């Protein structure tokens, strides 16, 4: 996902990259603030450099750092997703026997 997003950034004007990554964050639950934290390291060495390229994403991350409930909710969603995937794997193993 990271590589495809970075490639897409090359095809659009600079300000569209910010829109694109935040749209993914909004639409795809697994694109969490933890993913965003990791992703923005590709566009700058520190928050000031990153903010030049992705100002709204950096702002979103600052807000997430200030409100621990955001990360807690994301971690709970990820845990639920992992549990559902495990149930699916078990079902598929049982269905294949």
C-alpha positions, 0 to 999 in steps of 0.5 A: 500500500505504501509503495502504491500511495507514494507512486500515486503522489507522483501523478498528482499535484502536491496538495492531492497527496494529503487528500489521498492519504487522508481519504484512505485513512477515512475509508479503510480502517486498517490505514490507522494513525499508526500506518500514517505515522510510519508512512509520513517518514517517507516524505521528510526526516522530521515533522517540519519537513513532513508538514511541507508535503502533508500538512493536514496529515501531520496535523491529524497525527498531532491530534491523535497523539493528544487523544489516546482514545483514538489509538485505543479505538484503532487497536480494538478494531485491529484486534477484532479484525485479527480475530475475525480473520482467525475464525475465517481461517479455522472455518476454511481449514474445516471446510477443506477437510 
